[in-house]
Amino acid sequence: KMIRKQRGRPSLETIEQLGGSDATERAIGAALEWLSRNQEADGRWDIKKHGGNGNYETAGAGLALLCYYGWGLSHNKGGKYQNNIRKALDWLIAQQQESGELSSAAAGNGRMYAHGIATIALCEAYGISKDPKIKEPAEKAIKLIIASQSPTKGGWRYQPKPGDSDTSVTGWQYMALHSARMAGMEVPEVVFANARRWFDQAGGGKFGGLYGYTGPGNSPPMVATGMFCRQLDLVPPEDPRMIESADVLKARPINAN
């Protein structure tokens, strides 16, 4: 999808059609080996050991889990990494608060970032495995996202409560909501409709394809976020907003160095 939509690994022929190769698959395999070697005994990844902020470990676990899911793996399918995935899931679910939050006050302004990323991982885990033990924590996490949506602007901000909105935090929550829906969980359509109001408000330019952080702008990361969220809503590439977004991103090519 947003992980692999087939919920499994595509053929090498399909991978090559999408720009991949045997070399890219080997690189992914090496990355999974690295993650597995560096996983802690309790299932988490110690971000501090690798120069990061230890207050965001639920996000770290979520991102690592998404790497395994992107390879078509699961905690209940057998295989080399099954135990790594199971341990990470067990640890992540154990961190969930009664409110459904998958972060803590210690994360400060990164609180909803961590929650959104970890929620995506749980929704993907349930979508791939259909394990009922994962469905409840995933649903609780989604309910917190819904409860934290701004009633006036439609987006999300740093804290797990309704308030202001920004495109960056909103992007992660929107991905989580789409992951939940793809996994078969119910998300009211009004939640998506209200979130689209934020992207409409944050989109500037001639056609609305130039997204900023807290309003219309021309920030490449925010343009990419807004464009991707429109893609999740199946907005076609010929839509003027998408063309306007793409023109900005094409003008800022990725530096491989």
Disulfide bonds with the S-S distance in Angstrom:
none
